[in-house]
Amino acid sequence: MCNAVEDRHIDHAKGSELVSNSCFLSGLLKIETSLNGILQEKWRPKLVYHYIQWKNLTPDFAVDISGFMEKKTEAILAYSSQFHDPKSKEP
């Protein structure tokens, strides 16, 4: 899973592009990569899913996360810089 192909924040679309490029390059026979000196096999994922972040799109499928809403809220609130802070002096 990765970012949406198109998004209002340039980093999100770039993240999607990086994943797509990586998936393509990882399967090329003429590119050799290694990890800790061990040659890695060529591999390409069969599917890549892009999640909806901003644009109104019709999803191909949905995952019920209702049992994890408390954990999701906790994760979202960890990114305090993404929310208005009335005590902040930044614009």
PDB file of N, CA, C and O in Angstrom, chain B, residues numbered from 101:
ATOM      1  N   MET B 101       0.853  -1.175   0.000  1.00  0.00           N
ATOM      2  CA  MET B 101       0.000   0.000   0.000  1.00  0.00           C
ATOM      3  C   MET B 101       0.892   1.229   0.000  1.00  0.00           C
ATOM      4  O   MET B 101       1.944   1.264   0.637  1.00  0.00           O
ATOM      5  N   CYS B 102       0.437   2.231  -0.733  1.00  0.00           N
ATOM      6  CA  CYS B 102       1.205   3.467  -0.776  1.00  0.00           C
ATOM      7  C   CYS B 102       0.282   4.651  -1.027  1.00  0.00           C
ATOM      8  O   CYS B 102      -0.926   4.500  -1.211  1.00  0.00           O
ATOM      9  N   ASN B 103       0.885   5.821  -1.029  1.00  0.00           N
ATOM     10  CA  ASN B 103       0.151   7.072  -1.223  1.00  0.00           C
ATOM     11  C   ASN B 103      -0.660   7.070  -2.516  1.00  0.00           C
ATOM     12  O   ASN B 103      -0.430   6.276  -3.429  1.00  0.00           O
ATOM     13  N   ALA B 104      -1.610   7.986  -2.551  1.00  0.00           N
ATOM     14  CA  ALA B 104      -2.403   8.193  -3.759  1.00  0.00           C
ATOM     15  C   ALA B 104      -1.514   8.707  -4.890  1.00  0.00           C
ATOM     16  O   ALA B 104      -0.522   9.393  -4.644  1.00  0.00           O
ATOM     17  N   VAL B 105      -1.870   8.376  -6.118  1.00  0.00           N
ATOM     18  CA  VAL B 105      -1.098   8.809  -7.288  1.00  0.00           C
ATOM     19  C   VAL B 105      -1.160  10.326  -7.424  1.00  0.00           C
ATOM     20  O   VAL B 105      -0.187  10.963  -7.827  1.00  0.00           O
ATOM     21  N   GLU B 106      -2.305  10.894  -7.085  1.00  0.00           N
ATOM     22  CA  GLU B 106      -2.501  12.344  -7.193  1.00  0.00           C
ATOM     23  C   GLU B 106      -2.971  12.860  -5.842  1.00  0.00           C
ATOM     24  O   GLU B 106      -3.885  12.296  -5.240  1.00  0.00           O
ATOM     25  N   ASP B 107      -2.350  13.928  -5.366  1.00  0.00           N
ATOM     26  CA  ASP B 107      -2.728  14.479  -4.069  1.00  0.00           C
ATOM     27  C   ASP B 107      -2.387  15.955  -4.041  1.00  0.00           C
ATOM     28  O   ASP B 107      -1.555  16.414  -4.824  1.00  0.00           O
ATOM     29  N   ARG B 108      -3.014  16.704  -3.151  1.00  0.00           N
ATOM     30  CA  ARG B 108      -2.736  18.142  -3.077  1.00  0.00           C
ATOM     31  C   ARG B 108      -1.373  18.428  -2.457  1.00  0.00           C
ATOM     32  O   ARG B 108      -0.824  19.511  -2.662  1.00  0.00           O
ATOM     33  N   HIS B 109      -0.818  17.486  -1.707  1.00  0.00           N
ATOM     34  CA  HIS B 109       0.518  17.664  -1.115  1.00  0.00           C
ATOM     35  C   HIS B 109       1.530  16.951  -2.003  1.00  0.00           C
ATOM     36  O   HIS B 109       1.423  15.745  -2.225  1.00  0.00           O
ATOM     37  N   ILE B 110       2.496  17.680  -2.503  1.00  0.00           N
ATOM     38  CA  ILE B 110       3.449  17.148  -3.477  1.00  0.00           C
ATOM     39  C   ILE B 110       4.211  15.924  -2.942  1.00  0.00           C
ATOM     40  O   ILE B 110       4.542  15.023  -3.712  1.00  0.00           O
ATOM     41  N   ASP B 111       4.489  15.886  -1.647  1.00  0.00           N
ATOM     42  CA  ASP B 111       5.213  14.741  -1.078  1.00  0.00           C
ATOM     43  C   ASP B 111       4.429  13.437  -1.217  1.00  0.00           C
ATOM     44  O   ASP B 111       5.021  12.374  -1.408  1.00  0.00           O
ATOM     45  N   HIS B 112       3.093  13.513  -1.122  1.00  0.00           N
ATOM     46  CA  HIS B 112       2.286  12.300  -1.226  1.00  0.00           C
ATOM     47  C   HIS B 112       2.362  11.715  -2.629  1.00  0.00           C
ATOM     48  O   HIS B 112       2.559  10.510  -2.787  1.00  0.00           O
ATOM     49  N   ALA B 113       2.210  12.543  -3.634  1.00  0.00           N
ATOM     50  CA  ALA B 113       2.304  12.057  -5.018  1.00  0.00           C
ATOM     51  C   ALA B 113       3.713  11.560  -5.326  1.00  0.00           C
ATOM     52  O   ALA B 113       3.881  10.562  -6.027  1.00  0.00           O
ATOM     53  N   LYS B 114       4.724  12.250  -4.806  1.00  0.00           N
ATOM     54  CA  LYS B 114       6.119  11.808  -5.011  1.00  0.00           C
ATOM     55  C   LYS B 114       6.360  10.459  -4.337  1.00  0.00           C
ATOM     56  O   LYS B 114       7.071   9.614  -4.880  1.00  0.00           O
ATOM     57  N   GLY B 115       5.774  10.255  -3.159  1.00  0.00           N
ATOM     58  CA  GLY B 115       5.891   8.967  -2.474  1.00  0.00           C
ATOM     59  C   GLY B 115       5.316   7.844  -3.312  1.00  0.00           C
ATOM     60  O   GLY B 115       5.903   6.765  -3.406  1.00  0.00           O
ATOM     61  N   SER B 116       4.169   8.097  -3.920  1.00  0.00           N
ATOM     62  CA  SER B 116       3.551   7.116  -4.807  1.00  0.00           C
ATOM     63  C   SER B 116       4.445   6.811  -6.005  1.00  0.00           C
ATOM     64  O   SER B 116       4.605   5.655  -6.396  1.00  0.00           O
ATOM     65  N   GLU B 117       5.017   7.848  -6.573  1.00  0.00           N
ATOM     66  CA  GLU B 117       5.908   7.682  -7.724  1.00  0.00           C
ATOM     67  C   GLU B 117       7.154   6.867  -7.344  1.00  0.00           C
ATOM     68  O   GLU B 117       7.603   6.022  -8.119  1.00  0.00           O
ATOM     69  N   LEU B 118       7.701   7.119  -6.169  1.00  0.00           N
ATOM     70  CA  LEU B 118       8.865   6.351  -5.701  1.00  0.00           C
ATOM     71  C   LEU B 118       8.538   4.870  -5.572  1.00  0.00           C
ATOM     72  O   LEU B 118       9.342   4.019  -5.952  1.00  0.00           O
ATOM     73  N   VAL B 119       7.362   4.560  -5.039  1.00  0.00           N
ATOM     74  CA  VAL B 119       6.956   3.155  -4.901  1.00  0.00           C
ATOM     75  C   VAL B 119       6.802   2.518  -6.275  1.00  0.00           C
ATOM     76  O   VAL B 119       7.281   1.407  -6.500  1.00  0.00           O
ATOM     77  N   SER B 120       6.138   3.213  -7.196  1.00  0.00           N
ATOM     78  CA  SER B 120       5.949   2.672  -8.552  1.00  0.00           C
ATOM     79  C   SER B 120       7.285   2.429  -9.244  1.00  0.00           C
ATOM     80  O   SER B 120       7.487   1.379  -9.854  1.00  0.00           O
ATOM     81  N   ASN B 121       8.190   3.388  -9.153  1.00  0.00           N
ATOM     82  CA  ASN B 121       9.510   3.228  -9.767  1.00  0.00           C
ATOM     83  C   ASN B 121      10.281   2.078  -9.124  1.00  0.00           C
ATOM     84  O   ASN B 121      10.941   1.304  -9.817  1.00  0.00           O
ATOM     85  N   SER B 122      10.197   1.968  -7.811  1.00  0.00           N
ATOM     86  CA  SER B 122      10.895   0.896  -7.099  1.00  0.00           C
ATOM     87  C   SER B 122      10.365  -0.470  -7.499  1.00  0.00           C
ATOM     88  O   SER B 122      11.135  -1.415  -7.672  1.00  0.00           O
ATOM     89  N   CYS B 123       9.053  -0.575  -7.644  1.00  0.00           N
ATOM     90  CA  CYS B 123       8.453  -1.852  -8.055  1.00  0.00           C
ATOM     91  C   CYS B 123       8.943  -2.250  -9.435  1.00  0.00           C
ATOM     92  O   CYS B 123       9.240  -3.421  -9.674  1.00  0.00           O
ATOM     93  N   PHE B 124       9.031  -1.300 -10.336  1.00  0.00           N
ATOM     94  CA  PHE B 124       9.528  -1.587 -11.684  1.00  0.00           C
ATOM     95  C   PHE B 124      10.995  -1.992 -11.648  1.00  0.00           C
ATOM     96  O   PHE B 124      11.371  -3.029 -12.194  1.00  0.00           O
ATOM     97  N   LEU B 125      11.818  -1.177 -11.007  1.00  0.00           N
ATOM     98  CA  LEU B 125      13.262  -1.426 -10.986  1.00  0.00           C
ATOM     99  C   LEU B 125      13.624  -2.725 -10.277  1.00  0.00           C
ATOM    100  O   LEU B 125      14.591  -3.385 -10.658  1.00  0.00           O
ATOM    101  N   SER B 126      12.864  -3.100  -9.256  1.00  0.00           N
ATOM    102  CA  SER B 126      13.196  -4.308  -8.486  1.00  0.00           C
ATOM    103  C   SER B 126      13.078  -5.584  -9.297  1.00  0.00           C
ATOM    104  O   SER B 126      13.616  -6.619  -8.903  1.00  0.00           O
ATOM    105  N   GLY B 127      12.381  -5.527 -10.425  1.00  0.00           N
ATOM    106  CA  GLY B 127      12.211  -6.720 -11.243  1.00  0.00           C
ATOM    107  C   GLY B 127      13.106  -6.771 -12.461  1.00  0.00           C
ATOM    108  O   GLY B 127      13.042  -7.732 -13.227  1.00  0.00           O
ATOM    109  N   LEU B 128      13.943  -5.758 -12.661  1.00  0.00           N
ATOM    110  CA  LEU B 128      14.806  -5.738 -13.844  1.00  0.00           C
ATOM    111  C   LEU B 128      15.973  -6.710 -13.689  1.00  0.00           C
ATOM    112  O   LEU B 128      16.628  -6.746 -12.647  1.00  0.00           O
ATOM    113  N   LEU B 129      16.223  -7.487 -14.722  1.00  0.00           N
ATOM    114  CA  LEU B 129      17.282  -8.486 -14.687  1.00  0.00           C
ATOM    115  C   LEU B 129      18.678  -7.874 -14.721  1.00  0.00           C
ATOM    116  O   LEU B 129      19.622  -8.468 -14.199  1.00  0.00           O
ATOM    117  N   LYS B 130      18.823  -6.700 -15.325  1.00  0.00           N
ATOM    118  CA  LYS B 130      20.147  -6.107 -15.504  1.00  0.00           C
ATOM    119  C   LYS B 130      20.595  -5.247 -14.325  1.00  0.00           C
ATOM    120  O   LYS B 130      21.690  -4.686 -14.351  1.00  0.00           O
ATOM    121  N   ILE B 131      19.769  -5.142 -13.306  1.00  0.00           N
ATOM    122  CA  ILE B 131      20.153  -4.384 -12.117  1.00  0.00           C
ATOM    123  C   ILE B 131      20.400  -5.376 -10.990  1.00  0.00           C
ATOM    124  O   ILE B 131      19.509  -6.136 -10.611  1.00  0.00           O
ATOM    125  N   GLU B 132      21.612  -5.362 -10.463  1.00  0.00           N
ATOM    126  CA  GLU B 132      21.946  -6.248  -9.350  1.00  0.00           C
ATOM    127  C   GLU B 132      21.973  -5.452  -8.053  1.00  0.00           C
ATOM    128  O   GLU B 132      22.604  -4.399  -7.965  1.00  0.00           O
ATOM    129  N   THR B 133      21.292  -5.963  -7.071  1.00  0.00           N
ATOM    130  CA  THR B 133      21.299  -5.337  -5.754  1.00  0.00           C
ATOM    131  C   THR B 133      21.706  -6.382  -4.726  1.00  0.00           C
ATOM    132  O   THR B 133      21.491  -7.580  -4.911  1.00  0.00           O
ATOM    133  N   SER B 134      22.297  -5.901  -3.638  1.00  0.00           N
ATOM    134  CA  SER B 134      22.691  -6.826  -2.573  1.00  0.00           C
ATOM    135  C   SER B 134      22.372  -6.212  -1.232  1.00  0.00           C
ATOM    136  O   SER B 134      22.277  -4.994  -1.082  1.00  0.00           O
ATOM    137  N   LEU B 135      22.212  -7.078  -0.277  1.00  0.00           N
ATOM    138  CA  LEU B 135      21.972  -6.675   1.096  1.00  0.00           C
ATOM    139  C   LEU B 135      22.984  -7.407   1.956  1.00  0.00           C
ATOM    140  O   LEU B 135      22.992  -8.637   2.011  1.00  0.00           O
ATOM    141  N   ASN B 136      23.833  -6.652   2.624  1.00  0.00           N
ATOM    142  CA  ASN B 136      24.905  -7.243   3.439  1.00  0.00           C
ATOM    143  C   ASN B 136      25.770  -8.199   2.614  1.00  0.00           C
ATOM    144  O   ASN B 136      26.187  -9.252   3.096  1.00  0.00           O
ATOM    145  N   GLY B 137      26.032  -7.812   1.359  1.00  0.00           N
ATOM    146  CA  GLY B 137      26.893  -8.611   0.493  1.00  0.00           C
ATOM    147  C   GLY B 137      26.213  -9.810  -0.149  1.00  0.00           C
ATOM    148  O   GLY B 137      26.858 -10.548  -0.894  1.00  0.00           O
ATOM    149  N   ILE B 138      24.941 -10.021   0.114  1.00  0.00           N
ATOM    150  CA  ILE B 138      24.206 -11.154  -0.460  1.00  0.00           C
ATOM    151  C   ILE B 138      23.358 -10.641  -1.618  1.00  0.00           C
ATOM    152  O   ILE B 138      22.537  -9.741  -1.444  1.00  0.00           O
ATOM    153  N   LEU B 139      23.559 -11.214  -2.788  1.00  0.00           N
ATOM    154  CA  LEU B 139      22.821 -10.818  -3.990  1.00  0.00           C
ATOM    155  C   LEU B 139      21.328 -11.092  -3.801  1.00  0.00           C
ATOM    156  O   LEU B 139      20.936 -12.182  -3.384  1.00  0.00           O
ATOM    157  N   GLN B 140      20.509 -10.099  -4.108  1.00  0.00           N
ATOM    158  CA  GLN B 140      19.064 -10.243  -3.955  1.00  0.00           C
ATOM    159  C   GLN B 140      18.438 -10.748  -5.243  1.00  0.00           C
ATOM    160  O   GLN B 140      18.884 -10.403  -6.337  1.00  0.00           O
ATOM    161  N   GLU B 141      17.397 -11.572  -5.107  1.00  0.00           N
ATOM    162  CA  GLU B 141      16.667 -12.071  -6.265  1.00  0.00           C
ATOM    163  C   GLU B 141      15.839 -10.942  -6.876  1.00  0.00           C
ATOM    164  O   GLU B 141      15.437 -10.005  -6.186  1.00  0.00           O
ATOM    165  N   LYS B 142      15.593 -11.049  -8.182  1.00  0.00           N
ATOM    166  CA  LYS B 142      14.698 -10.103  -8.844  1.00  0.00           C
ATOM    167  C   LYS B 142      13.291 -10.393  -8.353  1.00  0.00           C
ATOM    168  O   LYS B 142      12.890 -11.552  -8.241  1.00  0.00           O
ATOM    169  N   TRP B 143      12.556  -9.355  -8.065  1.00  0.00           N
ATOM    170  CA  TRP B 143      11.201  -9.540  -7.548  1.00  0.00           C
ATOM    171  C   TRP B 143      10.376  -8.312  -7.865  1.00  0.00           C
ATOM    172  O   TRP B 143      10.879  -7.189  -7.827  1.00  0.00           O
ATOM    173  N   ARG B 144       9.130  -8.520  -8.171  1.00  0.00           N
ATOM    174  CA  ARG B 144       8.213  -7.413  -8.434  1.00  0.00           C
ATOM    175  C   ARG B 144       6.862  -7.773  -7.825  1.00  0.00           C
ATOM    176  O   ARG B 144       6.366  -8.877  -8.046  1.00  0.00           O
ATOM    177  N   PRO B 145       6.263  -6.869  -7.067  1.00  0.00           N
ATOM    178  CA  PRO B 145       4.948  -7.191  -6.480  1.00  0.00           C
ATOM    179  C   PRO B 145       3.893  -7.377  -7.557  1.00  0.00           C
ATOM    180  O   PRO B 145       3.942  -6.741  -8.610  1.00  0.00           O
ATOM    181  N   LYS B 146       2.952  -8.244  -7.283  1.00  0.00           N
ATOM    182  CA  LYS B 146       1.856  -8.485  -8.230  1.00  0.00           C
ATOM    183  C   LYS B 146       0.844  -7.341  -8.201  1.00  0.00           C
ATOM    184  O   LYS B 146       0.243  -7.005  -9.221  1.00  0.00           O
ATOM    185  N   LEU B 147       0.664  -6.750  -7.024  1.00  0.00           N
ATOM    186  CA  LEU B 147      -0.319  -5.683  -6.863  1.00  0.00           C
ATOM    187  C   LEU B 147       0.249  -4.568  -5.989  1.00  0.00           C
ATOM    188  O   LEU B 147       1.021  -4.821  -5.065  1.00  0.00           O
ATOM    189  N   VAL B 148      -0.142  -3.343  -6.292  1.00  0.00           N
ATOM    190  CA  VAL B 148       0.160  -2.193  -5.444  1.00  0.00           C
ATOM    191  C   VAL B 148      -1.159  -1.445  -5.252  1.00  0.00           C
ATOM    192  O   VAL B 148      -1.831  -1.095  -6.222  1.00  0.00           O
ATOM    193  N   TYR B 149      -1.511  -1.211  -4.019  1.00  0.00           N
ATOM    194  CA  TYR B 149      -2.740  -0.493  -3.712  1.00  0.00           C
ATOM    195  C   TYR B 149      -2.402   0.925  -3.280  1.00  0.00           C
ATOM    196  O   TYR B 149      -1.489   1.141  -2.482  1.00  0.00           O
ATOM    197  N   HIS B 150      -3.143   1.889  -3.813  1.00  0.00           N
ATOM    198  CA  HIS B 150      -2.976   3.291  -3.464  1.00  0.00           C
ATOM    199  C   HIS B 150      -4.166   3.710  -2.599  1.00  0.00           C
ATOM    200  O   HIS B 150      -5.319   3.539  -2.994  1.00  0.00           O
ATOM    201  N   TYR B 151      -3.878   4.256  -1.425  1.00  0.00           N
ATOM    202  CA  TYR B 151      -4.984   4.662  -0.574  1.00  0.00           C
ATOM    203  C   TYR B 151      -5.425   6.077  -0.908  1.00  0.00           C
ATOM    204  O   TYR B 151      -4.645   6.891  -1.402  1.00  0.00           O
ATOM    205  N   ILE B 152      -6.675   6.345  -0.631  1.00  0.00           N
ATOM    206  CA  ILE B 152      -7.276   7.647  -0.925  1.00  0.00           C
ATOM    207  C   ILE B 152      -6.928   8.597   0.211  1.00  0.00           C
ATOM    208  O   ILE B 152      -7.167   8.300   1.381  1.00  0.00           O
ATOM    209  N   GLN B 153      -6.357   9.748  -0.149  1.00  0.00           N
ATOM    210  CA  GLN B 153      -5.968  10.708   0.880  1.00  0.00           C
ATOM    211  C   GLN B 153      -6.772  12.002   0.833  1.00  0.00           C
ATOM    212  O   GLN B 153      -7.049  12.599   1.873  1.00  0.00           O
ATOM    213  N   TRP B 154      -7.142  12.433  -0.354  1.00  0.00           N
ATOM    214  CA  TRP B 154      -7.740  13.762  -0.438  1.00  0.00           C
ATOM    215  C   TRP B 154      -8.831  13.824  -1.504  1.00  0.00           C
ATOM    216  O   TRP B 154      -9.938  14.292  -1.236  1.00  0.00           O
ATOM    217  N   LYS B 155      -8.527  13.362  -2.689  1.00  0.00           N
ATOM    218  CA  LYS B 155      -9.444  13.452  -3.817  1.00  0.00           C
ATOM    219  C   LYS B 155     -10.608  12.485  -3.632  1.00  0.00           C
ATOM    220  O   LYS B 155     -10.427  11.370  -3.144  1.00  0.00           O
ATOM    221  N   ASN B 156     -11.793  12.915  -4.021  1.00  0.00           N
ATOM    222  CA  ASN B 156     -12.961  12.041  -3.935  1.00  0.00           C
ATOM    223  C   ASN B 156     -12.896  10.999  -5.042  1.00  0.00           C
ATOM    224  O   ASN B 156     -13.142  11.295  -6.212  1.00  0.00           O
ATOM    225  N   LEU B 157     -12.565   9.788  -4.656  1.00  0.00           N
ATOM    226  CA  LEU B 157     -12.465   8.675  -5.588  1.00  0.00           C
ATOM    227  C   LEU B 157     -13.352   7.544  -5.089  1.00  0.00           C
ATOM    228  O   LEU B 157     -13.706   7.496  -3.911  1.00  0.00           O
ATOM    229  N   THR B 158     -13.705   6.648  -5.975  1.00  0.00           N
ATOM    230  CA  THR B 158     -14.447   5.461  -5.585  1.00  0.00           C
ATOM    231  C   THR B 158     -13.444   4.343  -5.335  1.00  0.00           C
ATOM    232  O   THR B 158     -12.730   3.941  -6.254  1.00  0.00           O
ATOM    233  N   PRO B 159     -13.378   3.837  -4.112  1.00  0.00           N
ATOM    234  CA  PRO B 159     -12.391   2.788  -3.825  1.00  0.00           C
ATOM    235  C   PRO B 159     -12.764   1.463  -4.477  1.00  0.00           C
ATOM    236  O   PRO B 159     -13.935   1.191  -4.739  1.00  0.00           O
ATOM    237  N   ASP B 160     -11.750   0.647  -4.732  1.00  0.00           N
ATOM    238  CA  ASP B 160     -11.983  -0.698  -5.251  1.00  0.00           C
ATOM    239  C   ASP B 160     -12.400  -1.644  -4.130  1.00  0.00           C
ATOM    240  O   ASP B 160     -13.120  -2.615  -4.363  1.00  0.00           O
ATOM    241  N   PHE B 161     -11.949  -1.357  -2.924  1.00  0.00           N
ATOM    242  CA  PHE B 161     -12.343  -2.142  -1.763  1.00  0.00           C
ATOM    243  C   PHE B 161     -12.167  -1.290  -0.515  1.00  0.00           C
ATOM    244  O   PHE B 161     -11.477  -0.270  -0.545  1.00  0.00           O
ATOM    245  N   ALA B 162     -12.782  -1.703   0.567  1.00  0.00           N
ATOM    246  CA  ALA B 162     -12.672  -0.995   1.838  1.00  0.00           C
ATOM    247  C   ALA B 162     -12.344  -2.017   2.923  1.00  0.00           C
ATOM    248  O   ALA B 162     -12.749  -3.177   2.847  1.00  0.00           O
ATOM    249  N   VAL B 163     -11.607  -1.564   3.928  1.00  0.00           N
ATOM    250  CA  VAL B 163     -11.232  -2.415   5.054  1.00  0.00           C
ATOM    251  C   VAL B 163     -11.874  -1.840   6.309  1.00  0.00           C
ATOM    252  O   VAL B 163     -11.690  -0.665   6.627  1.00  0.00           O
ATOM    253  N   ASP B 164     -12.615  -2.662   7.008  1.00  0.00           N
ATOM    254  CA  ASP B 164     -13.274  -2.231   8.236  1.00  0.00           C
ATOM    255  C   ASP B 164     -12.250  -2.136   9.363  1.00  0.00           C
ATOM    256  O   ASP B 164     -11.698  -3.148   9.797  1.00  0.00           O
ATOM    257  N   ILE B 165     -11.999  -0.916   9.832  1.00  0.00           N
ATOM    258  CA  ILE B 165     -11.045  -0.709  10.930  1.00  0.00           C
ATOM    259  C   ILE B 165     -11.752  -0.229  12.193  1.00  0.00           C
ATOM    260  O   ILE B 165     -11.114   0.297  13.105  1.00  0.00           O
ATOM    261  N   SER B 166     -13.061  -0.411  12.246  1.00  0.00           N
ATOM    262  CA  SER B 166     -13.829   0.117  13.380  1.00  0.00           C
ATOM    263  C   SER B 166     -13.326  -0.420  14.722  1.00  0.00           C
ATOM    264  O   SER B 166     -13.470   0.256  15.741  1.00  0.00           O
ATOM    265  N   GLY B 167     -12.751  -1.598  14.744  1.00  0.00           N
ATOM    266  CA  GLY B 167     -12.219  -2.148  15.980  1.00  0.00           C
ATOM    267  C   GLY B 167     -10.902  -1.517  16.409  1.00  0.00           C
ATOM    268  O   GLY B 167     -10.378  -1.831  17.477  1.00  0.00           O
ATOM    269  N   PHE B 168     -10.369  -0.631  15.579  1.00  0.00           N
ATOM    270  CA  PHE B 168      -9.062  -0.022  15.851  1.00  0.00           C
ATOM    271  C   PHE B 168      -9.114   1.502  15.867  1.00  0.00           C
ATOM    272  O   PHE B 168      -8.074   2.152  15.761  1.00  0.00           O
ATOM    273  N   MET B 169     -10.302   2.083  15.998  1.00  0.00           N
ATOM    274  CA  MET B 169     -10.442   3.534  15.923  1.00  0.00           C
ATOM    275  C   MET B 169      -9.680   4.254  17.036  1.00  0.00           C
ATOM    276  O   MET B 169      -9.126   5.330  16.810  1.00  0.00           O
ATOM    277  N   GLU B 170      -9.649   3.678  18.210  1.00  0.00           N
ATOM    278  CA  GLU B 170      -8.911   4.307  19.306  1.00  0.00           C
ATOM    279  C   GLU B 170      -7.414   4.364  18.976  1.00  0.00           C
ATOM    280  O   GLU B 170      -6.763   5.381  19.217  1.00  0.00           O
ATOM    281  N   LYS B 171      -6.883   3.295  18.435  1.00  0.00           N
ATOM    282  CA  LYS B 171      -5.466   3.231  18.063  1.00  0.00           C
ATOM    283  C   LYS B 171      -5.193   4.184  16.891  1.00  0.00           C
ATOM    284  O   LYS B 171      -4.151   4.839  16.864  1.00  0.00           O
ATOM    285  N   LYS B 172      -6.113   4.267  15.927  1.00  0.00           N
ATOM    286  CA  LYS B 172      -5.953   5.180  14.797  1.00  0.00           C
ATOM    287  C   LYS B 172      -5.910   6.628  15.284  1.00  0.00           C
ATOM    288  O   LYS B 172      -5.052   7.405  14.866  1.00  0.00           O
ATOM    289  N   THR B 173      -6.831   6.980  16.160  1.00  0.00           N
ATOM    290  CA  THR B 173      -6.863   8.343  16.703  1.00  0.00           C
ATOM    291  C   THR B 173      -5.568   8.652  17.437  1.00  0.00           C
ATOM    292  O   THR B 173      -5.029   9.750  17.299  1.00  0.00           O
ATOM    293  N   GLU B 174      -5.067   7.712  18.208  1.00  0.00           N
ATOM    294  CA  GLU B 174      -3.800   7.881  18.917  1.00  0.00           C
ATOM    295  C   GLU B 174      -2.651   8.139  17.929  1.00  0.00           C
ATOM    296  O   GLU B 174      -1.805   9.004  18.157  1.00  0.00           O
ATOM    297  N   ALA B 175      -2.637   7.383  16.841  1.00  0.00           N
ATOM    298  CA  ALA B 175      -1.588   7.556  15.827  1.00  0.00           C
ATOM    299  C   ALA B 175      -1.698   8.923  15.151  1.00  0.00           C
ATOM    300  O   ALA B 175      -0.688   9.591  14.932  1.00  0.00           O
ATOM    301  N   ILE B 176      -2.911   9.335  14.823  1.00  0.00           N
ATOM    302  CA  ILE B 176      -3.114  10.636  14.177  1.00  0.00           C
ATOM    303  C   ILE B 176      -2.657  11.770  15.093  1.00  0.00           C
ATOM    304  O   ILE B 176      -1.994  12.706  14.646  1.00  0.00           O
ATOM    305  N   LEU B 177      -3.010  11.685  16.354  1.00  0.00           N
ATOM    306  CA  LEU B 177      -2.657  12.743  17.298  1.00  0.00           C
ATOM    307  C   LEU B 177      -1.155  12.797  17.586  1.00  0.00           C
ATOM    308  O   LEU B 177      -0.668  13.796  18.115  1.00  0.00           O
ATOM    309  N   ALA B 178      -0.424  11.753  17.251  1.00  0.00           N
ATOM    310  CA  ALA B 178       1.032  11.761  17.415  1.00  0.00           C
ATOM    311  C   ALA B 178       1.674  12.774  16.466  1.00  0.00           C
ATOM    312  O   ALA B 178       2.794  13.223  16.706  1.00  0.00           O
ATOM    313  N   TYR B 179       0.982  13.132  15.407  1.00  0.00           N
ATOM    314  CA  TYR B 179       1.491  14.106  14.444  1.00  0.00           C
ATOM    315  C   TYR B 179       0.949  15.489  14.805  1.00  0.00           C
ATOM    316  O   TYR B 179       0.194  16.086  14.037  1.00  0.00           O
ATOM    317  N   SER B 180       1.333  15.985  15.959  1.00  0.00           N
ATOM    318  CA  SER B 180       0.782  17.244  16.471  1.00  0.00           C
ATOM    319  C   SER B 180       1.078  18.420  15.549  1.00  0.00           C
ATOM    320  O   SER B 180       0.323  19.392  15.531  1.00  0.00           O
ATOM    321  N   SER B 181       2.169  18.349  14.779  1.00  0.00           N
ATOM    322  CA  SER B 181       2.512  19.464  13.887  1.00  0.00           C
ATOM    323  C   SER B 181       1.507  19.613  12.747  1.00  0.00           C
ATOM    324  O   SER B 181       1.518  20.624  12.044  1.00  0.00           O
ATOM    325  N   GLN B 182       0.651  18.630  12.560  1.00  0.00           N
ATOM    326  CA  GLN B 182      -0.334  18.675  11.476  1.00  0.00           C
ATOM    327  C   GLN B 182      -1.634  19.373  11.891  1.00  0.00           C
ATOM    328  O   GLN B 182      -2.542  19.537  11.076  1.00  0.00           O
ATOM    329  N   PHE B 183      -1.715  19.777  13.151  1.00  0.00           N
ATOM    330  CA  PHE B 183      -2.940  20.367  13.669  1.00  0.00           C
ATOM    331  C   PHE B 183      -2.676  21.762  14.218  1.00  0.00           C
ATOM    332  O   PHE B 183      -1.551  22.095  14.591  1.00  0.00           O
ATOM    333  N   HIS B 184      -3.724  22.566  14.262  1.00  0.00           N
ATOM    334  CA  HIS B 184      -3.621  23.926  14.791  1.00  0.00           C
ATOM    335  C   HIS B 184      -3.273  23.882  16.278  1.00  0.00           C
ATOM    336  O   HIS B 184      -3.893  23.156  17.054  1.00  0.00           O
ATOM    337  N   ASP B 185      -2.286  24.660  16.652  1.00  0.00           N
ATOM    338  CA  ASP B 185      -1.903  24.786  18.063  1.00  0.00           C
ATOM    339  C   ASP B 185      -2.093  26.249  18.454  1.00  0.00           C
ATOM    340  O   ASP B 185      -1.324  27.108  18.022  1.00  0.00           O
ATOM    341  N   PRO B 186      -3.099  26.539  19.258  1.00  0.00           N
ATOM    342  CA  PRO B 186      -3.378  27.935  19.627  1.00  0.00           C
ATOM    343  C   PRO B 186      -2.222  28.588  20.388  1.00  0.00           C
ATOM    344  O   PRO B 186      -2.153  29.816  20.443  1.00  0.00           O
ATOM    345  N   LYS B 187      -1.317  27.808  20.973  1.00  0.00           N
ATOM    346  CA  LYS B 187      -0.181  28.343  21.714  1.00  0.00           C
ATOM    347  C   LYS B 187       1.026  28.643  20.819  1.00  0.00           C
ATOM    348  O   LYS B 187       1.981  29.294  21.243  1.00  0.00           O
ATOM    349  N   SER B 188       0.967  28.161  19.584  1.00  0.00           N
ATOM    350  CA  SER B 188       2.102  28.330  18.665  1.00  0.00           C
ATOM    351  C   SER B 188       2.222  29.776  18.189  1.00  0.00           C
ATOM    352  O   SER B 188       1.219  30.466  18.007  1.00  0.00           O
ATOM    353  N   LYS B 189       3.451  30.220  17.993  1.00  0.00           N
ATOM    354  CA  LYS B 189       3.706  31.572  17.469  1.00  0.00           C
ATOM    355  C   LYS B 189       4.011  31.519  15.963  1.00  0.00           C
ATOM    356  O   LYS B 189       4.264  32.550  15.340  1.00  0.00           O
ATOM    357  N   GLU B 190       3.984  30.304  15.383  1.00  0.00           N
ATOM    358  CA  GLU B 190       4.244  30.160  13.947  1.00  0.00           C
ATOM    359  C   GLU B 190       3.022  30.617  13.160  1.00  0.00           C
ATOM    360  O   GLU B 190       1.902  30.568  13.666  1.00  0.00           O
ATOM    361  N   PRO B 191       3.238  31.067  11.907  1.00  0.00           N
ATOM    362  CA  PRO B 191       2.094  31.496  11.096  1.00  0.00           C
ATOM    363  C   PRO B 191       1.184  30.331  10.758  1.00  0.00           C
ATOM    364  O   PRO B 191       0.172  30.514  10.081  1.00  0.00           O
TER     365      PRO B 191
END
